[in-house]
């Protein structure tokens, strides 16, 4: 059962705010709080995208991809790490 898109959007917004808070209080380049917040954004976005599609058959112009998807392309983002990355797709 899918959640209400408004609830999912609130979760995504909260995840973004938590990421900002973690980034502003970062203790090192590999701060686990920032990494955790980064992953929480990806998870919350996926939940929002699913809820939006289930409720309205609509999607956002954003795509989450992982490093496995990056193997097919050579570009400046190849060294971002093993986390999921968020990309804006323009049609």
C-alpha positions in Angstrom: 0.0 0.0 0.0 1.3 3.4 -1.0 1.4 6.4 1.3 -0.2 9.7 0.6 2.0 11.8 -1.7 1.7 14.8 0.7 3.1 12.6 3.5 5.9 11.4 1.3 6.7 14.9 0.2 6.9 16.0 3.9 9.3 13.1 4.5 11.4 14.2 1.6 11.5 17.8 2.7 12.5 16.7 6.2 15.2 14.5 4.8 16.6 17.5 2.8 16.5 19.7 5.9 18.3 17.0 7.9 21.0 16.7 5.2 21.5 20.5 5.4 21.9 20.3 9.1 24.3 17.4 8.9 26.3 19.2 6.2 26.6 22.4 8.1 27.9 20.6 11.2 30.1 18.2 9.2 33.1 17.0 11.2 35.1 15.5 8.4 34.9 14.7 4.7 33.6 11.2 5.6 31.2 12.3 8.3 28.8 9.4 8.8 25.9 11.7 9.7 26.2 13.4 6.3 26.3 10.0 4.5 23.3 8.8 6.4 21.4 12.0 5.6 22.4 11.6 1.9 21.0 8.1 1.8 17.8 9.2 3.6 17.2 11.8 0.8 17.4 9.0 -1.8 15.1 6.7 0.1 12.6 9.5 0.8 12.7 10.6 -2.8 12.0 7.1 -4.0 9.0 6.8 -1.6 7.7 10.2 -2.9 8.1 9.2 -6.5 6.2 5.9 -6.0 3.4 7.6 -4.0 3.1 10.3 -6.7 2.9 7.8 -9.4 0.4 5.5 -7.6 -1.9 8.4 -6.8 -1.7 10.5 -10.0 0.3 8.5 -12.6 2.8 11.3 -12.4 6.6 11.5 -12.0 9.2 14.1 -11.3 12.0 15.2 -13.6 14.5 13.6 -11.2 16.2 10.2 -11.3 18.2 8.4 -8.7 20.9 6.2 -10.0 23.7 4.3 -8.4 27.3 3.7 -9.4 26.4 0.6 -11.4 24.5 3.0 -13.8 27.6 5.2 -14.0 29.7 2.4 -15.4 28.2 3.0 -18.8 29.2 6.6 -18.9 32.5 8.4 -18.5 32.1 11.8 -17.0 33.0 14.2 -14.2 30.7 12.5 -11.7 32.5 9.1 -11.9 34.4 9.8 -8.6 31.4 10.7 -6.5 31.5 7.5 -4.4 29.3 4.5 -3.9 26.2 6.3 -2.8 23.2 6.9 -5.0 23.2 10.2 -6.9 20.3 12.4 -7.9 20.1 13.7 -11.4 17.8 16.2 -13.1 16.4 14.8 -16.4 15.1 17.4 -18.8 12.9 16.3 -21.6 
